[in-house]
Amino acid sequence: MKKPTITAEQILDAALHLADVCGWERLHLFDVAAHLDTGLDAIAVHYREKDQLVEAWFDRADRALLNRAKTPDLIALEPAKRLEELLVAWFDGLAAHRAVTGQMLLYKLEPGHLHLQVLGLLRVSRTVQWWREAAQRETLHLSRIAEESLLTGVYLRSVVHWLRHPEEGPAEFRAFMRRQLRCGPLCLLLRQS
């Protein structure tokens, strides 16, 4: 009897489950394969290396953000609130494995992982672009460049804050993000559009 095909989502879920117990650094793909009662070849069909699981995890958060963008109430919100709601959805997509998410990012920042750091910069850019698109931001030229830069700062500060304050409740975290989105030059840009 042929074994059922293992999906990319099943592999990612198994890796996250195992990493919750042993930590991201100690997670091995052969452990994931054993947990799923399959071979490494079945893992390799979907993931060529362990870091691709990290990318898949953040892709899942991006999808949560994009799914929030589909809700009819979002477009009626003022720009800063729209951006806040979308970023909350992104973090909610990661919340089930918050500690492992931090471990993944530390893994990427190790000195020997320069290639992962470059990919991490691309990941940040991609997520910020989806965030802007989901919020239906229409700024152009220099205003767009300034907005992207300022939103990247908000995003990165929010990630660091979220990871450093796991005891903080959702209301406090929203308040932190709200301050980030409603202060300084970004506030002026958001009011102009």
Secondary structure, DSSP 8 states (H G I E B T S, - for coil): -------HHHHHHHHHHHHHHH-TTT--HHHHHHHTT--HHHHHTT-SSTHHHHHHHHHHHHHHHHHHHTSTTGGGS-HHHHHHHHHHHHHHHHGGGHHHHHHHHHHHHSTT-HHHHHHHHHHHHHHHHHHHHHTT----HHHHHHHHHHHHHHHHHHHHHHHH-TT--HHHHHHHHHHHHSSHHHHHHHHH-
